[in-house]
Amino acid sequence: MQYLRNTWYVAMWSEQLVPGKLERREILGEPLVIYRAPDGGVVALQDRCPHRFAPLHLGKLQDNGAIECGYHGLHFDRHGSCIYNPHGKGLVPEAAKVRAYPAHEAHSLVWVWMGDKTPDASRIPDLSMVGQAQARYITQRDHLEMDAGYQLVVDNLLDLSHTVILHRGVLGNADTASAQIRVDQQGDVVTVSRWMPSVRPPGLFDMLFRRDGEPADHWTDIRWMAPCYLVNDAGVTAPGADRAEGSGIYGRRAAAQRSPRTPWRVRPPMAIPFCRRTTVR
C-alpha cells in the first residue's frame, strides 16, 4: 500500500511520553521506538536492532539518552548510531545504525516525519485548539484502534449526513436530513459545510443550548487537512442569531495508518464552547 510519507503523523499524546520509558508505535507499517531524551526532546528510532533484529523498545534507556539493546547490549544514540559494543574489542561497524525519524511536539501531541525530505515544522496541521483548551473543556485524551483503512475514517467524517441515521436523536434527526451544503478547497485543505436553518435541534445540541426543543439554526462544518487530520465544528444558535450566541462542540481527529490493515487513530479531546445563556452541568 502506498502512503504519503513526506508529512507529519501523530504518534501519541505528549503526556504519554514519560521520561525514562520506551514507547513502541507502528506508523505506515514501520515499527518505531519513541522516548524522551535527557534534555526533554523527543527521539524516534527504527524499532529494530541491526544486529539480530531485536525490538529496541524491549531494551533499556541509559542515563545518556542512548538505548541498550536487550539482546546483546549494543547502545544506540538519538541519531540512530551505535556508540558502544560491550563485546570483544568493542569495535563498532559503520553499518551498525538504525534510522532516526525527525520528531516534534506541538498542540500537546508528538509528531513524527516519515519521509526522506527535509521536515518542516510549519507544515504540522493546526490543531492548536487541542493544546490551548482549558481543562474544563477537555473530555478525554485517548486513541482507538480500528480494523479498517484510515481513508474510510476520512470518508465517514467528511460526509456528516450519516448523523441523521447512525446518530439519530443525538447528533442528527429528520429535520437535519436536508441541508445547504458547500465544499471549499484551499490547497491540501478541504472543508465541507452543512447549514440547516430553523430546525429541531438534535439531542446533544439541545442539551448544550436551551433544552427546550425549539427550532434553532444548526451547522456542521468539517475540515480535512491532508493526509489524515480532521477538525469538526458543529453547533446551534437561535434562528437568525450569530453562531457566537449559541453553543456546540469542536472535535479534533487524526488517523494514522498503523499497518496495511489497521490504522492507529488518535482522538484528540473535544472542546465545548458554552452558550452565554446556559450552563452545562
Buried (B, 14 or more C-beta within 10 A) or exposed (E): EEBBBEBBBBBBBBEBBEEEEBBEBBBBEBBBBBBBBEEEEBBBBBBBBBBEEBBBBBBBBBEEBBBBBBBEBBBBBBEBBBBBBEEEEEEBEEEBBBBBBBBBBBBBBBBBBBBEEEBEEEEBBBBEBBBEBEEEBBBEBEBEEBEBBBEEBBEBBBEBBEBBEEBBEEBBBEBBEEBEEEEEEEEEBBBBBBEBEEBBBBBBBBBBBBEEEEBBBBBBBBBBBEBBBBBBBBBBBBEEEEBEEBBBBBBBBBBBBBBEEBBBBBBBBBBBBBBEEBEEE
